[in-house]
Amino acid sequence: MPGDPAQALALQITRQTGAQLTPEMLDSIRTLYGDPNTNLLEQYVSYLGSIVTGDFGIAVSRYPTPVLDLILAALPWTLFLVGVSTIVAWVVGTGLGIIVGYRPGGKLDNWLTPISQFFSSMPSFWVALVCLWIFALTLGLFPSSGGYDPSVPFEITNFWFLVSVLQYGALPILTSIFVGFAGWLFAMRNMMVTTVSEDYVTLARAEGLSNRRVTFRYAARNAMLPNVTGLATSIGAILGGVVLTEIVYTYPGMGYLLFNAITTKDYPLMQAIFLMIVLAVLIANFIADSLYVLLDPRTRES
């Protein structure tokens, strides 16, 4: 990505103050983001040391605000959006996949499976644009942009502020659910079709156990294991979709912050956001592996 962060920051300072920076001032800015007189290895070690202490540098796009302050301000919005939409999409998709997969070829299967295939193939930004046009611009059911009503005081203890957050977040959450649930439904349906043909499921049916118990106690418990691990491995794709969704709705989360960082060549902010995404994927994989052990006794025995 071409560009000079020092030049970008100098331009930002000029816009704010109207002052023209001298070459000496420009050199001082470059030193602020890394001593140019040291080699790359020393600069990298210094950068890692700063990360450990939580010092990600100064944001070029919001000078002189520290990068960490911007991330802490945007992170709760993305956690809310990703957390609610992912959990709802996973639960709805997995639950419907269990139902249609237990009786493949039925009316519900013939109706839901094509729908899930359609939605799972749609890019998140396209779904976001369609939802924006229908529910916000045409029907006026939801706000078209932002994270809360600016006329309401920004106080977490304010009831009307929380109502505003839910109102403004409803459409981005619905968009993420539309994009996400279909993939979980289709994957769970295919796993259930394979699992219900196993010998232990046939034996459970022969013993006279109820369909409900056979479905959820035996078949679904084993069939959902790939969906559990898939939830972690898909975190990267989920975050990528959320980035585009936040851009479409101008939602004040990490995705929209990353978009602003890219357009302003804010390298310190971009590096910090990418680091957060990597950490989120690693943590999600660890949680998924732990859940896999709890759900599948065979892994504990081995």
Secondary structure, 3 states (H helix, E strand, C coil): CCCCHHHHHHHHHHHHHCCCCCHHHHHHHHHHCCCCCCCHHHHHHHHHHHHHCCCCCECCCCCCCEHHHHHHHHHHHHHHHHHHHHHHHHHHHHHHHHHHHHCCCCHHHHHHHHHHHHHHCCCHHHHHHHHHHHHHHHCCCCCCCCCCCCCCCCCCCCHHHHHHHHHHHHHHHHHHHHHHHHHHHHHHHHHHHHHCCCHHHHHHHHCCCCHHHHHHHHHHHHHCHHHHHHHHHCHHHHHHHHHHHHHHHCCCCHHHHHHHHHHCCCHHHHHHHHHHHHHHHHHHHHHHHHHHHHHCHHHHHC
